[in-house]
Amino acid sequence: MIIIISILLSSFLICQGISQDRLYFSDKYPKQEIIDPIPIKYPMFSLFVPGLGQYQLYKKTNILNQRNKAFIFFGIEVISLGMHLNFKNKHNDQKKMYKAFADQNWDFANWINTYDDFDGTDYAYIWEDDQGNYTQIGESSHYVEFYYNGELKRTTDSDFNDIYTILINDIQNGNDIYDQHNIRINNDQHFYENIGKYNEFFSGWKDGDIDNIIEEITDQSYQIALSPKKNKYIDSYEKAESFSDIGEAALTAIYFNHFISMLDAFILARKFGGNVKLNSSTIYEKKMYNIPIGIQVRLSVKL
């Protein structure tokens, strides 16, 4: 099907209101070719299915190089998609594993009860601020979010210190704070990242004590407190993140493959002819000494 759109552009300065019978379209003057023939369908094929445009061109031209390109683009698509789905599933499985490990080995009540155990010890400096003061629970910008008697609280809230005192007293009296205060931890991704990353949550680990502490200094000279269980958790967490990174890289490869395949098909299709043409001719006023007053633009699209 051929759709022809003719657009008459008259001069906005001198020819508004000029009747049609006073105009003529001259072919005696050089015709201005605005755009060379540009194909549509081959790049669009490759945009949606990489390699399809190249394969259609191969069927038209019988050039084996185009068939080979089609197989390459499609092969990259299949491999990248397979890698993305595979590593996405690995990430999800590994994520379930480190969450289950954390739920079994990090405890909110233990974190509350033993947070100050390092104050006054040889390891106290790990929890001290720049002025040498021991950072109390809830004083940093990182927090644990939890439900307390039906209300959502954060350990950085202004009233947490009062809650903390109540919880410490209950724990020391042998009470179950989860049952007594209906405490439920909001185990979102923010929580799982914090307990493995920041020192203030160290005492929540089952082996997060003086006997098991492992001091480590990062490349940024940041001192961190580790333990065997926390180390195992961090390894599992980082493994999940590496799976996610590979999956995201494969997804990026898919996007690039679609774009490059489309661009390649566009260039090839220009070489072998197209189905969109855009050209123009000059419009002249008959009674004004053949003065050009506009242009006529013709767009032809073959679908």
Stockholm file with secondary structure:
# STOCKHOLM 1.0

chainA/1-303         MIIIISILLSSFLICQGISQDRLYFSDKYPKQEIIDPIPIKYPMFSLFVPGLGQYQLYKKTNILNQRNKAFIFFGIEVISLGMHLNFKNKHNDQKKMYKAFADQNWDFANWINTYDDFDGTDYAYIWEDDQGNYTQIGESSHYVEFYYNGELKRTTDSDFNDIYTILINDIQNGNDIYDQHNIRINNDQHFYENIGKYNEFFSGWKDGDIDNIIEEITDQSYQIALSPKKNKYIDSYEKAESFSDIGEAALTAIYFNHFISMLDAFILARKFGGNVKLNSSTIYEKKMYNIPIGIQVRLSVKL
#=GR chainA/1-303 SS CEEEEEEEEECTTTCTTCCGGGEEECSSSCCEEEECCCCCHHHHHHHHSTTHHHHHHHHHHCCHHHHHHHHHHHHHHHHHHHHHHHHHHHHHHHHHHHHHHHHHHBCHHHHHHHGGGGTTSTTGGGGBCTTSCBCCTTCSSCCCEEEETTEEEETTSTTHHHHHHHHHHHHHTTCCHHHHTTCEECCCHHHHHHHHHCGGGGGGBTTCSTTTCEEEECTTCCEEEECHHHHHHHHHHHHHHHHHHHHHHHHHHHHHHHHHHHHHHHHHHHHTCCSEEEEEEEEEETTTTTEEEEEEEEEEEEC
#=GC SS_cons         CEEEEEEEEECTTTCTTCCGGGEEECSSSCCEEEECCCCCHHHHHHHHSTTHHHHHHHHHHCCHHHHHHHHHHHHHHHHHHHHHHHHHHHHHHHHHHHHHHHHHHBCHHHHHHHGGGGTTSTTGGGGBCTTSCBCCTTCSSCCCEEEETTEEEETTSTTHHHHHHHHHHHHHTTCCHHHHTTCEECCCHHHHHHHHHCGGGGGGBTTCSTTTCEEEECTTCCEEEECHHHHHHHHHHHHHHHHHHHHHHHHHHHHHHHHHHHHHHHHHHHHTCCSEEEEEEEEEETTTTTEEEEEEEEEEEEC
//
